[in-house]
Amino acid sequence: MYAPERQQEILRLAQESGRVDVLSLAEEFQVTAETVRRDLKALDRAGLLRRVHGGAIPVGRLDFEPDLAERDAVAADEKDRIAQAALAELPADGNVIIDAGTTTVRLAAALPVDAALTVVTHALPVAARLADHPGIALHLVGGRVRHRTRAAVDAWALGAYAEISADVVFLATNGFSPDSGLSTPDLAEAAVKRAVVKAARRVVLLADSGKFGQRHFARFGDLTDVDLLITDTGLSPDDARSIESRGTEVVRA
């Protein structure tokens, strides 16, 4: 199969399924992952696909949102390192908000057995990790639960966070950049993220480098709202310096 034929087929698959990933395409066409990446780069330059971490989505699908299991499998090692680095930001005997996200779930799972904290979350996977933790006073914020993220949203959640003043929020995002800020595919989810940022005195963003430069439908803040970004070494030193020049500390785990 010639490259133009393969690229046409990749475009068709992306339009049918909503996204394509590099490894599956490499297996499908019996080519190397690097060949697929070149195909995706060509389609991206042509304005037919938009590259995302690990694959691509059709142009115009800024609202595309993979399910929880699919997102959890992406950049797993990087997320584990980010979660471990985030442990250093836990206040002693304080209170924290843990946002909904696959990296924040890993943080919840990594909390030491002797940690003594008050934790507030609207994310069912986070709550499930902490429900039996001996040192955690857990507060679960309610609301309509979104199936894709297992997170509570809408008026109940927003009302609860309006009554909270936390030491730290560990925030998640689907995309971040100095120019387009923080974004996620769903408006209701964005509203809750905006509320948790307001509810904490310190904002720690946990985001793997594959989310850098990504822009989604619902914008919920600026990087200047973030005190500390914990990411991985996939974020280049130049990009880290660009973020820090605007006032956000960066840790590359």
C-alpha positions in Angstrom: 0.0 0.0 0.0 1.4 3.4 -1.0 1.5 6.2 1.6 -1.4 8.2 0.1 -3.6 5.1 0.2 -2.7 4.4 3.7 -3.3 7.9 4.8 -6.7 7.9 3.1 -7.6 4.8 5.1 -6.3 6.3 8.3 -8.6 9.3 7.7 -11.6 7.0 7.1 -10.9 5.1 10.3 -10.5 8.3 12.4 -13.8 9.6 11.1 -15.6 6.4 11.8 -14.4 5.8 15.3 -13.6 9.3 16.5 -9.9 8.7 17.0 -7.0 6.5 15.9 -3.9 5.4 17.8 -0.4 4.8 16.6 0.1 1.3 17.8 -3.2 -0.1 16.4 -2.6 1.6 13.1 0.9 0.1 12.9 -0.5 -3.3 13.5 -3.4 -2.8 11.0 -1.1 -1.8 8.2 2.0 -3.9 9.1 4.3 -0.8 9.2 6.4 0.7 12.0 5.0 3.2 14.5 7.4 5.8 13.1 5.8 5.4 9.6 2.3 5.9 11.2 3.5 9.0 13.0 4.7 10.4 9.7 1.3 9.7 8.2 -0.4 11.4 11.0 1.9 14.4 10.7 1.1 14.7 7.0 -2.6 14.5 7.7 -2.3 17.1 10.5 -0.4 19.5 8.2 -3.1 19.0 5.6 -5.7 20.0 8.2 -7.5 16.7 8.0 -6.6 15.3 11.4 -5.4 16.8 14.7 -2.6 14.9 16.4 -3.0 14.1 20.1 -0.9 12.1 22.4 -0.6 8.5 21.1 -2.7 9.1 17.9 -5.0 11.6 16.3 -8.6 12.8 16.1 -10.6 14.2 13.2 -10.6 18.0 12.8 -13.5 19.6 14.6 -13.6 16.9 17.4 -12.4 19.2 20.2 -15.2 17.7 22.3 -13.9 14.1 21.8 -13.4 12.5 25.2 -12.0 9.0 25.6 -13.5 6.9 28.4 -11.8 6.5 31.8 -10.2 3.1 31.1 -8.7 4.3 27.8 -7.3 7.5 29.4 -5.8 5.6 32.3 -3.8 3.4 29.9 -2.1 6.4 28.3 1.2 7.6 29.7 0.8 5.2 32.7 4.5 5.4 33.8 4.6 9.1 33.6 1.4 9.4 35.6 2.9 7.2 38.3 5.9 9.5 38.5 3.8 12.6 38.7 1.7 11.1 41.5 4.8 10.2 43.5 6.2 13.8 43.0 2.8 15.2 44.1 3.1 13.5 47.5 5.6 16.2 48.5 2.9 18.8 48.2 0.6 17.3 50.7 0.0 19.6 53.8 0.7 18.2 57.2 -2.6 17.4 58.9 -4.3 19.7 56.4 -7.2 19.5 54.0 -7.0 19.0 50.2 -9.3 18.7 47.2 -8.6 15.9 44.8 -10.0 16.6 41.3 -11.4 14.0 38.9 -8.7 12.5 36.6 -6.6 9.5 36.0 -3.4 11.0 37.5 -5.2 12.2 40.5 -6.6 8.7 41.1 -3.0 7.5 41.1 -2.2 10.2 43.7 -5.0 8.9 45.9 -3.7 5.4 45.6 -0.2 6.5 46.5 -1.2 8.3 49.8 0.9 6.9 52.6 -0.9 4.7 55.2 0.1 7.1 58.0 -1.2 10.2 56.1 -3.6 12.2 58.3 -5.7 14.5 56.0 -9.1 15.8 55.2 -9.8 15.0 51.6 -12.7 16.4 49.6 -13.5 14.9 46.1 -16.3 14.7 43.6 -14.6 11.8 41.8 -15.9 8.3 42.6 -12.7 6.6 41.7 -10.8 8.8 44.1 -13.3 8.2 46.8 -13.2 4.4 46.3 -9.4 4.5 46.7 -9.6 6.4 50.0 -12.8 5.1 51.6 -10.9 2.6 53.8 -7.8 4.7 54.4 -7.4 4.8 58.2 -6.0 8.4 58.3 -8.3 10.1 55.8 -11.4 12.1 56.7 -13.1 11.7 53.4 -15.9 14.1 52.1 -17.6 13.0 48.9 -19.2 15.9 47.0 -22.5 14.8 45.2 -24.2 15.7 42.0 -25.0 14.2 38.6 -22.4 11.6 37.9 -20.9 11.7 34.4 -20.4 8.2 33.1 -17.2 8.9 31.2 -15.3 10.4 34.1 -17.2 9.0 37.1 -17.3 12.6 38.5 -20.1 14.6 40.1 -21.1 17.8 38.3 -23.8 20.4 38.2 -25.5 22.5 40.9 -24.9 20.2 43.9 -21.2 19.9 43.3 -20.8 23.6 42.6 -22.7 24.5 45.7 -20.6 22.3 47.9 -17.3 23.7 46.6 -18.5 27.2 47.2 -18.6 26.4 50.9 -15.0 25.0 51.1 -11.6 26.6 51.8 -8.9 24.0 51.2 -5.1 24.2 51.6 -4.4 22.6 48.2 -6.3 21.3 45.2 -4.7 18.7 43.1 -6.1 19.6 39.7 -6.4 17.5 36.5 -6.9 18.7 32.9 -7.3 17.3 29.4 -5.2 20.1 27.9 -2.9 22.9 28.9 -0.7 25.6 27.3 0.4 29.1 28.0 -1.8 30.5 25.3 -5.0 28.4 25.4 -4.9 27.8 29.2 -6.6 24.8 30.8 -9.4 22.9 29.0 -11.6 19.8 29.0 -14.2 18.5 26.6 -17.3 19.0 28.8 -18.8 22.3 30.0 -20.2 20.8 33.2 -16.9 19.3 34.1 -15.1 22.6 33.4 -17.5 24.4 35.8 -16.6 22.1 38.6 -12.9 22.4 37.9 -13.3 26.2 37.9 -15.0 25.9 41.3 -12.3 23.7 42.9 -9.6 26.2 41.8 -11.5 29.0 43.6 -11.9 26.7 46.7 -8.2 26.2 47.4 -5.4 28.5 48.5 -2.8 26.6 46.4 -3.4 25.0 43.0 -1.2 22.0 42.0 -1.8 20.8 38.4 -1.0 17.2 37.7 -0.7 16.7 33.9 1.5 14.5 31.7 3.4 16.2 28.9 1.2 14.7 26.2 -1.5 17.2 27.3 0.7 20.1 26.6 -0.5 22.2 23.7 -3.9 20.4 23.6 -7.0 22.5 23.4 -10.5 21.2 24.2 -14.0 22.7 23.9 -14.5 23.9 27.5 -11.9 26.3 28.9 -11.8 26.5 32.7 -8.7 28.6 33.5 -5.3 29.9 32.7 -1.9 28.5 33.6 -1.4 31.6 35.7 -4.1 30.2 38.0 -1.7 27.3 38.8 0.9 27.6 41.5 2.8 24.4 40.6 2.7 22.2 37.5 3.9 18.6 38.0 4.5 16.9 34.7 7.0 14.5 33.2 10.3 15.0 31.3 8.5 14.8 28.0 7.8 18.5 28.5 10.9 20.2 27.0 13.1 22.5 29.2 12.2 25.4 26.8 8.5 24.8 27.3 9.0 24.5 31.0 10.8 27.9 31.1 8.1 29.5 29.0 5.5 28.4 31.6 7.7 29.5 34.5 8.2 32.9 33.0 4.5 33.5 33.5 4.7 32.7 37.2 3.9 28.9 37.5 6.6 26.7 39.0 7.3 23.5 37.0 8.5 20.1 38.3 9.4 17.6 35.6 9.2 14.2 37.3 
